[in-house]
Amino acid sequence: MQAQVQATPQAPAQTSANKKPNTLGTVVVSGTRPDVVSAIDRKSYNVANDLMAASGSIGDVLGNLPSVEIDAQGNPSLRGDSSVQILIDGKTSTMMSPANRAETLQSLPADMVDRVEVITNPSAAFKPDGSSGIINIITKKDRKPGTTGLLRAGAGTDGRVNLGGVLNHARGPLSISANASLRRDVPWRPYTDTRTRIDPATGTTDSHQDSLFKSERKTAAVGATVDYDVTSADRLSVGYNYSRRTGSPRIRETNTVDQSGVLVSDYDRIGSGSEVETNTEATARYRHTFAEPGREFTFDLRRGQSIEHQFRRYTNVYRTPAGLIEIDDQRPDANEIQSEATAEYKQGLAGGKLLLGYDVQRNSADYQARGDIIDPVTGQATPDPTLTNRFLYTQTTNAVYGTYGRKFVDKWSAMLGLRLENTVTDGRQVDTAQRNRKSYSRAYPTLHLQYDLSDTRNMRFSYSKRIYRPDIEDLNPYPVFSDPLNQRAGNPNLKPRETNSFEASYAFEGAITSWDATAYYRKTNNAFTVVSRFISPTVLLTTHENLGRNTATGVDFSARGKLTPTLGYKISGNINYNQFDGSNLGIPVTSGYSNSLKTGLDYQPSKRDLVQLGIQYRGRRPMAQGYQLPMTTANVGYRRTFANRSTAVLALSDLFDSARERSRIDSPILVESSIRRRSRRTLSLTYSIPLGGGKPETPTDLFESGADHQ
């Protein structure tokens, strides 16, 4: 995975805690190669000392970061808002499209990650997509002369096996970085749903569903980047990434339905099948560095494709009505392609830095669903029109943008930005002959200010205008059959949500302790909400609608430091107040507080041993049509570093087996309670061996001031 397409300030070079690096608005929080680096527009988290990074997935690591959460389906959110943009090395990717990101984050190994940037108010150099901000995953790369690398092997409960490695080679003008991984696990995802439909005319209809999803999932991934310095001023780079995920899902559901206390339906729905998803990404870059310091031109090309094929056969075996058997096949396919070209120019100007850029990106998708009803006696298949449809979609965005940043007066730094975009979309539901074309232009201004109160204290203020465009699946109007009690459908008239985001923060960075607090306010127009309506006494149709508006006001905070020379702590949390105005949909205005808290302890009895404990709490959270109940989870891990620099990590996730996402809806016509889980308690052991990099060294003290943890 290649260097950034969008030219943005890189994380500061290694700098001691009491020395400020020569980067606009950048402050190092603690030590050389610190755990957190804070810049004028972002926070960068080093994950080297997160023990989940040695044995878990990328999703496991993201879930441990301040302000970031991973839900039961594996989807990320930022400050409780799921409209977040996920980048890899500063670039969009088909692997991280909303339809694919959950499986990608849970499938790819975490040890390919060097650091993660959390950008809640991005500058205009970034695409404005993602109203809650950006999570930028920076992968490991090394251009040091010579050959270095890492080999890794691990195993755990729930069929977890992971193998992989990273290899870097640099000699003269040539630099090569490659990685490969193979990961196997068996996700265990139970789901329980109990609902009551209230109809004054016909009485109540009660339904209950218990389901369990299991699948042997295998993911193989390889990637390589080659950099070649044609001259001292010109560099050519090419990159290619490939991943393939296969699965053999097994689903078992028990469904019961009764009307006014009379049982009318009781059956098991048993499913099995196969799924294959392939992702490819090719990149090319040309960079020219001028003789004038800070003056540079880059041109990038990128093409990514994601292809997914699924097959599932379901058999309904009834107890009531007795003896009834129903069989159906479902074969959904998806083909998504992203093509992008970016040109950027930057130079010093009047004591600051000017960045100008142009970007064009075209996304296209072809979604096909086919389904058959199978005669249980003859086995003959008959096409089912309720399971068969095709949806085609294209989106093209042209953008010009610029940012200018410099230090003013003595203690003030500023970064101004403006991005102008034109977007054209075309969605076509083939089976119903529906077509929806749109074209819109928007301006996205950004502003970042920093005031240095002292060498250890600063204040920051920022504003950005953001947009979150509907996912392609959310635009397809054809009802999709989920199970006999649930259907979902897209809304072709769904408008992009637009957010104005304001932030003010205060930060202190000391030699032993650091902390910061950020107050934020987000006002969103055309916010998305999930709306559920009964289309029959037992079938619930779920779709998306635009709320009139949504506002979020809150404070998030984080702190880290040492309690003793061998015991360190970290704590972060978020408290916010959300208001949902759904009066345009006939939904009463709802509001409520939500909160979350993450705490961690790092105990290092010796330079070779590290014990880590993390606890996460998520409080009650309001939704437009209900709320989510609180949840607490805990993880613990132990790392041993040997004399040859190899490491062994033993990790236990979800220590108390308590990760349950519980939701409730209370309305005049629907009362529903559901419990969903993404995984259960798992134990894993991972062993890693470094390659190259000189003679073996004794590991440094995690809490030693100025320690190099790279």
MOPE-V529851 format. One record per residue. SS is DSSP state (A for helix, B for strand, O for the rest). Layout:
ss->SS
ss->SS
This chain:
ss->O
ss->O
ss->O
ss->O
ss->O
ss->O
ss->O
ss->O
ss->O
ss->O
ss->O
ss->O
ss->O
ss->O
ss->O
ss->O
ss->O
ss->O
ss->O
ss->O
ss->O
ss->O
ss->O
ss->O
ss->O
ss->O
ss->B
ss->B
ss->O
ss->O
ss->O
ss->O
ss->O
ss->O
ss->O
ss->B
ss->B
ss->B
ss->B
ss->O
ss->O
ss->B
ss->B
ss->B
ss->B
ss->B
ss->O
ss->O
ss->O
ss->O
ss->O
ss->A
ss->A
ss->A
ss->A
ss->O
ss->B
ss->A
ss->A
ss->A
ss->A
ss->A
ss->O
ss->O
ss->O
ss->O
ss->O
ss->B
ss->B
ss->B
ss->O
ss->O
ss->O
ss->O
ss->O
ss->B
ss->B
ss->B
ss->O
ss->O
ss->B
ss->O
ss->O
ss->B
ss->B
ss->B
ss->B
ss->B
ss->O
ss->O
ss->B
ss->O
ss->O
ss->A
ss->A
ss->A
ss->O
ss->O
ss->O
ss->O
ss->A
ss->A
ss->A
ss->A
ss->A
ss->A
ss->A
ss->O
ss->B
ss->A
ss->A
ss->A
ss->B
ss->B
ss->B
ss->B
ss->B
ss->B
ss->B
ss->O
ss->O
ss->O
ss->O
ss->O
ss->O
ss->O
ss->O
ss->O
ss->B
ss->O
ss->O
ss->O
ss->B
ss->B
ss->B
ss->B
ss->B
ss->B
ss->B
ss->O
ss->O
ss->O
ss->O
ss->O
ss->O
ss->B
ss->B
ss->B
ss->B
ss->B
ss->B
ss->B
ss->B
ss->B
ss->B
ss->B
ss->O
ss->O
ss->O
ss->B
ss->B
ss->B
ss->B
ss->B
ss->B
ss->B
ss->B
ss->B
ss->B
ss->B
ss->B
ss->O
ss->O
ss->B
ss->B
ss->B
ss->B
ss->B
ss->B
ss->B
ss->B
ss->B
ss->B
ss->B
ss->B
ss->B
ss->B
ss->B
ss->B
ss->B
ss->B
ss->B
ss->B
ss->B
ss->B
ss->B
ss->B
ss->B
ss->B
ss->O
ss->O
ss->O
ss->B
ss->B
ss->B
ss->B
ss->B
ss->B
ss->B
ss->B
ss->B
ss->B
ss->B
ss->B
ss->B
ss->B
ss->B
ss->B
ss->B
ss->B
ss->B
ss->B
ss->B
ss->B
ss->B
ss->B
ss->B
ss->B
ss->B
ss->O
ss->O
ss->O
ss->O
ss->B
ss->B
ss->B
ss->B
ss->B
ss->B
ss->B
ss->B
ss->B
ss->B
ss->B
ss->B
ss->B
ss->B
ss->B
ss->B
ss->B
ss->B
ss->B
ss->B
ss->B
ss->B
ss->B
ss->B
ss->B
ss->B
ss->O
ss->O
ss->B
ss->B
ss->B
ss->B
ss->B
ss->B
ss->B
ss->B
ss->B
ss->B
ss->B
ss->B
ss->B
ss->B
ss->B
ss->B
ss->B
ss->B
ss->B
ss->B
ss->B
ss->B
ss->B
ss->B
ss->B
ss->B
ss->B
ss->B
ss->O
ss->O
ss->O
ss->O
ss->O
ss->O
ss->B
ss->B
ss->B
ss->B
ss->B
ss->B
ss->B
ss->B
ss->B
ss->B
ss->B
ss->B
ss->B
ss->B
ss->B
ss->B
ss->B
ss->B
ss->B
ss->B
ss->B
ss->B
ss->B
ss->B
ss->B
ss->O
ss->O
ss->O
ss->O
ss->B
ss->B
ss->B
ss->B
ss->B
ss->B
ss->B
ss->B
ss->B
ss->B
ss->B
ss->B
ss->B
ss->B
ss->B
ss->B
ss->B
ss->B
ss->B
ss->B
ss->B
ss->B
ss->B
ss->B
ss->B
ss->O
ss->O
ss->B
ss->B
ss->B
ss->B
ss->B
ss->B
ss->B
ss->B
ss->B
ss->B
ss->B
ss->B
ss->B
ss->B
ss->B
ss->B
ss->B
ss->B
ss->B
ss->B
ss->B
ss->B
ss->B
ss->O
ss->O
ss->O
ss->O
ss->O
ss->O
ss->B
ss->B
ss->B
ss->O
ss->A
ss->A
ss->A
ss->O
ss->B
ss->B
ss->B
ss->B
ss->B
ss->B
ss->B
ss->B
ss->B
ss->B
ss->B
ss->B
ss->B
ss->B
ss->B
ss->B
ss->B
ss->B
ss->B
ss->B
ss->O
ss->O
ss->O
ss->B
ss->B
ss->B
ss->B
ss->B
ss->B
ss->B
ss->B
ss->B
ss->B
ss->B
ss->B
ss->B
ss->B
ss->B
ss->B
ss->B
ss->B
ss->O
ss->O
ss->O
ss->O
ss->B
ss->B
ss->B
ss->B
ss->B
ss->B
ss->B
ss->B
ss->B
ss->B
ss->B
ss->B
ss->B
ss->B
ss->B
ss->B
ss->B
ss->B
ss->B
ss->O
ss->O
ss->O
ss->O
ss->B
ss->B
ss->B
ss->B
ss->B
ss->B
ss->B
ss->B
ss->B
ss->B
ss->B
ss->B
ss->O
ss->O
ss->O
ss->A
ss->A
ss->A
ss->O
ss->O
ss->O
ss->O
ss->O
ss->B
ss->B
ss->B
ss->B
ss->O
ss->O
ss->B
ss->B
ss->B
ss->O
ss->O
ss->O
ss->O
ss->O
ss->O
ss->O
ss->O
ss->B
ss->B
ss->B
ss->B
ss->B
ss->B
ss->B
ss->B
ss->B
ss->B
ss->B
ss->B
ss->B
ss->O
ss->O
ss->O
ss->O
ss->B
ss->B
ss->B
ss->B
ss->B
ss->B
ss->B
ss->B
ss->B
ss->B
ss->B
ss->B
ss->O
ss->O
ss->B
ss->B
ss->B
ss->B
ss->B
ss->B
ss->B
ss->O
ss->O
ss->O
ss->O
ss->O
ss->B
ss->B
ss->B
ss->B
ss->B
ss->B
ss->B
ss->O
ss->O
ss->B
ss->B
ss->B
ss->B
ss->B
ss->B
ss->B
ss->B
ss->B
ss->B
ss->B
ss->B
ss->B
ss->B
ss->B
ss->B
ss->O
ss->O
ss->B
ss->B
ss->B
ss->B
ss->B
ss->B
ss->B
ss->B
ss->B
ss->B
ss->B
ss->B
ss->B
ss->B
ss->B
ss->O
ss->A
ss->A
ss->A
ss->O
ss->O
ss->O
ss->O
ss->B
ss->B
ss->B
ss->B
ss->B
ss->B
ss->B
ss->B
ss->B
ss->B
ss->B
ss->B
ss->B
ss->B
ss->B
ss->B
ss->B
ss->O
ss->O
ss->B
ss->B
ss->B
ss->B
ss->B
ss->B
ss->B
ss->B
ss->B
ss->B
ss->O
ss->O
ss->B
ss->B
ss->B
ss->O
ss->O
ss->B
ss->B
ss->B
ss->O
ss->O
ss->B
ss->B
ss->B
ss->B
ss->B
ss->B
ss->B
ss->B
ss->B
ss->B
ss->B
ss->O
ss->O
ss->O
ss->O
ss->O
ss->B
ss->B
ss->B
ss->B
ss->B
ss->B
ss->B
ss->O
ss->O
ss->O
ss->O
ss->O
ss->O
ss->O
ss->B
ss->B
ss->B
ss->B
ss->B
ss->B
ss->O
ss->O
ss->O
ss->B
ss->B
ss->B
ss->B
ss->B
ss->B
ss->B
ss->O
ss->O
ss->O
ss->O
ss->O
ss->B
ss->B
ss->B
ss->B
ss->B
ss->B
ss->B
ss->B
ss->B
ss->B
ss->B
ss->O
ss->O
ss->O
ss->O
ss->O
ss->O
ss->O
ss->O
ss->O
ss->O
ss->O
ss->O
ss->O
ss->O
ss->O
ss->O
ss->O
ss->O
